[in-house]
Amino acid sequence: MRFQVLSIVGHAPHPLTGRLSSAADRLQEVVETGVAAERLGFDAYAIGERHAGAFLSSSPTALLGALAARTRRIRLLTGVTVVAILDPVRVAEDYATLDQLSRGRIELVVGKGAEAGHFDLFGLDEARQWDLQKEKYELLRRLWREEGVDWEGEFRPALKGVTTVPRPFAGAPRVWHGSATSLNSPELAAQHGDPLFTANAVQPRAAYVRLIDHYRERFEAHGHDPAQAYVGAGSGGLLIADTHEQAVARYKELYEARVRQSFKPHLVGRPGYNTPFTTIEDAIADGPQLIGSPQQIIDKILGYHAAYRHQLQSVTVDGFGLSAGEQVDTLQRFAEEVAPVVRRAAPSTLWS
């Protein structure tokens, strides 16, 4: 198993104290956590992209540029690049520049995004989101693989003889497809022989198994080697204590306050937006969140691995209001007490 730290750079008041850090302090915290993740031996660090809601991740390229300058080894991913609302030419240029700066450490996770408001913000029709996603991603693929591209589509002006610069560092970066609720992303990933990154953040396990199983079936049907059907999975948050009882006592009020704070009444009934695991006991027992003792977290990750056969596990430590120091301490405990056990039990060829 490989391990990634993900931040979507939430910027909401602390769920218990109401304290809100400055934007500058919050962004600096994200960069410093990425530096710590490399020092602790994590394989990747990912920055999300949000253009609506209480987030500061509207410009992941700027944050990844800062991380590229401060790190040397760790892979730098997105989580996700909202390609459906972006110009593929700009995406190709920006991330190829980051790929050069990081000397080949950039990988994208593309998706249509988890915040419904961004389509209106960019003057796009949300009802066409999957058409936008497919066309724009397929143009991005060509721009990174070809020079002198001639192209004509529905959602942007035609291109004639276009070569985007800079070119990627050593060929087109790997692109994962983020998948939360729909079969469209697994289908697009399978068609192109790309890896899949399942959100595994809000819904019960069976919902994500459905997406991953569809992906693997279609991956092989499209003629790709099943051994290359890499899968990543999120976790909905990481909170570690010495025992189950200590985890509940320490984090119950914090977890449940954050669930109430993040509830989206206008999206009730739409899968993937509001968690059904509203108590910490539910989250520990059945939710994707990694909460509890190190052994409980090991067991949960390996349980997901049995269902998903995933090679990359993503963890998030800045979603529940932990201080910067507590976040790094949590990552250190994970790196020392959880990761080595899971790596031995679930070896991976990803990034070998």
N, C-alpha and C positions, 0 to 999 in steps of 0.2 A: 504494500500500500504506500502511496505517496500522500503527502499532506500539504494543504494550502490554508492560508489565512485569508479571509474575505472581509472587506469593509465596504458597506454601501454608504458610509459617511453620514449616518443619521445625525440630525441636529435638532432634537426635541428636548424640552426641559427634562431634567432628571425626574423620573416617575414618582419619587417620594419627596424630594426636597424642592423641586421646581427650579433648581439652579440650571442656567443655560450658559455654557462657555461661549467665548467669542468665536467667530468664524475662523479667525487666524489661529487661535489656540487649538481648535478642533482639527483643522487641516494639518497643523504641525504634529499633533498627536498621531494622526494616521500615518504620516511619514515615519515618525520615530518607531511606531509599532512594526512597520515593515522592516526597518533596520534591525530591530530586535528579533523578528521572525527569521531573518537570515542568520543571525548569530546563533539562534537556538536550533538551527538545522532543518527548518521547514523547507519544503521543496519549491513552494510558490507563494506569491502574495498577489491578491486580486483586488481591484478597485471597481466598484459598481458604477452605474450611470443612471441618474435620476434627474428629471427636469420638472418634477412637480412634487409637492409634499415637503416634509421637514427633512431635507437632505442637502448636502453640500457637494454632491458628486456630479454636477452638471458638466464638469470638465475633467474627465478621468485622464486625458492625455497630459494635462499639466501635472497632476499628482504622480503619474507614472514616470514623467520626466524627472521629477525630483527624486523619486525612488531609484531610477536608473543611475543617477549621479551619486547616490549614497550607498549603493550595493554593488556587488561584483558577481555573485553566484546565483542568487535566487531567481527563479523564473517570474516574470511579471505578466499577469493576466488581467482581463476585464471580467466584469460579472454583473451585467452583460453590457456589451456595446449595442446600443439600440439602433441597429442598422436600418430598421424600417423607417425611421424618421430622418436619417442622415443622408448626405450626398456621398455615394460610394467613392467618388474621386477624392473628396476630402478625407474620408476614412483611409483610403489607400495611402495618401500622402502622409497623414499624421502618424499612423502606426508604423509605416515603413521608416519614418524618421526616428521614432522610438526604438524600432528594431535595430537601426544602425547605432544609436546612442548606447543601447544596452548590449551591443554585439551579439544579437540573435536571441535575446531572452524573452521576447514578446510573443504571447499567444492571445488570440481573441476568443471570447465566448460571445457569440452574437445571439440576439433575441429581439422580440418585438417589445419587450419591456413590461414591467410589472405595475406601472402607474398609468391609469387610464387617461389622465389629463394631458399627456404630452402630445397626443395627436392633434388636439385642438390648438395647442401652443404653437405647433409648427405648420398649422394650416392644412392638415391632412385628415382624410376621412378614416376614422377608426374602423369602419366596416370593411375597409380594404386592407387591413393591417397585414394579412398573410400574403396578399398579392404584392404589397410593398416589400415585405420581408424577402420573398423569393426573388423578385427581380433585382433588388439592390444587392443582395448577397451574391447572386450569380455574376453581376457586373464586377463586384469587388474581386471575386476569384479570377476573372479574366485580367483585370488590371494588374494583379500581382504576379500573374503567370505569363503574360504576353506583353510584347511591345507593339506599337503601331496599331492599337485596338480600334476597329470599326464596330460601332454598336448603335442599336436603335431600340428604344423601349417605350413604355407608357408614361413613366413618372419623372423623367428628366430629359433635357434636350439630347439629341443624338451626338455621338462622338465619331470623329473621323481621324484616324491615324494618331491616336493619343497614346503617349507613354508617360505614365506618372513617375515623378521623381521626388525623393530618391527611390531607387529600387530597394527591395528588402535586403537584409544583410547577407543571407545565404539561402535564397529561395523563399517562396511564399511561407509566412508563418502559419503554424497550425491554427485552425479555426475549429472551435467547439460550438455546438448549438445548445443554447440554454432552453430547457424544457420544464414547464411547470404544470400545465393543465391540458394542452392540446396535442393531438397526434401530428400536427403540421410540422413542428420542429423536428421530432424524430424522423419523419418521412424525408424532410429536406436533408438532414444529416446523413441518413442511410443512402439516399440517392447519390451523394457526392463522396461517400466513403469517409465522412468526417466523424470525429468523436462526439458523444452526447454528454451534456452536463445537466443532470436532473436537479431541480431546486431542492427537493427533499426538505422543505422548510415549514410547511403549514399543514398539509393534508396527511391522512393516514397512509401507511406504507403501501397498501394495495393500489392506491391511485398512481404512485410512481412506478410500481412494478408493471402496471399496464403500459406505461409509456416506454419503459426500457425493453420490455418483451417485444413490443411492436418494432422498436428500433432494431433489435438484433435480427428479428425475422426479415425485415425489409432490407437490412444491410446485406445479408447473404443473398436475398432474392435479386439484388442489384448486381450481384457477381463479385462482391468484395470478400476478402479473406476474413472469416469470422474472428480470427485472432487479433485483428486490427480494430475491432469494434470496442474502442476504449469508452469507458463510462466514468464520469465524475458525479459526486453527490454532495449536496449541501448538508446542513445540520440544524439550522434554526437557532443556533446559539450554544455556547459552551460555558458551563459553570461547574467547578470542581470543588469538592470538600472531602474530608477524610472518610466520612461515612455517609450513608443514605440519610440518616437522621440529621446529621449536621448540615447536609445540603438543603433539606427541607426547612430546617430552622433558620439557616442563614439567608436563603434566597426566596422563600415563599412570598413574602410581602413584595419584594422587588419584582419578581417574575410576574405576579398577578396584576400588579399596578401597571407594568408595561403593557400587558395584554389589553387591559382596559384603555390605556392611553392610545394604543395603536388601532383600536377597533374602528372599522369603516362602515358606518350604518348604511351608506348609499350603495355599498357593494355586497350587502347581505344576500346570500344565495348564489353568488358567483364564486366558483371554486378558486382557491389559491390566494385569497385576500385576507380572510379572517380565520384565525386558528380555532379549531374545535377543542383544543387542549387548554382550557381556560384556568385550570388549577395546576399547581406545580406537581401534584401527585399524578394527575393525568399525563402531564408532559413527560415525567420520568418513566411512567409505565408504558405509554403507547405513542407518545409524540416523537418527532424527529430530533428534538432538542437533546443535547448531550449534557445531562445534569445528573450529578450524583458523585459517588466515589470513583476513583480511577478504574476499579474493576467493573463497576456498572457501565462506565463509558466504553471500556474495552468490549464488554459483552454486547452492547448495543451496536457499536460499529461492526463487529463481526457478524451480528445478526443481520444488519443491512447488507453486508458483503455476501452473505449466503443468498439473499434475495436478489441483489442487484448485480453481483459479480463485478463491482466497480473497482477501479484502480486508483482513483484519486478521491480523497476525503477532504472536504472543505470545512473549516471551523470559523466561527465568528465570536469575538469576545467583546465587541463594543456595542452590542445591541440592548443591554439591560441596565446601563447606567454605571458600570464599573469605572473606577478611576483609571487613569493611564497606568499607574503602577500596578493596580490589581489586574489589569488586562495582561501585562507582561508576566506577572507572577503566574497567572492562569496558563498562559502559553508555555511557560517554563515547566510547570507541573505536567502538562500534556506531553511535552517533548521528552521529559525524563521518565514518566511513569506509564504513559499510555502508548505513545507512538512506537517504541521499540517492540513491545509485545505484539501489536497489530502488524507491524512490518514482518515479523517472523512468521506469524500465522497466515498472512495474506500477501505473499511476495508479488511484485508487479514488474512487468517489463517496460512500463511507461518511463520515458526519459532515461532509459538504460544507457 
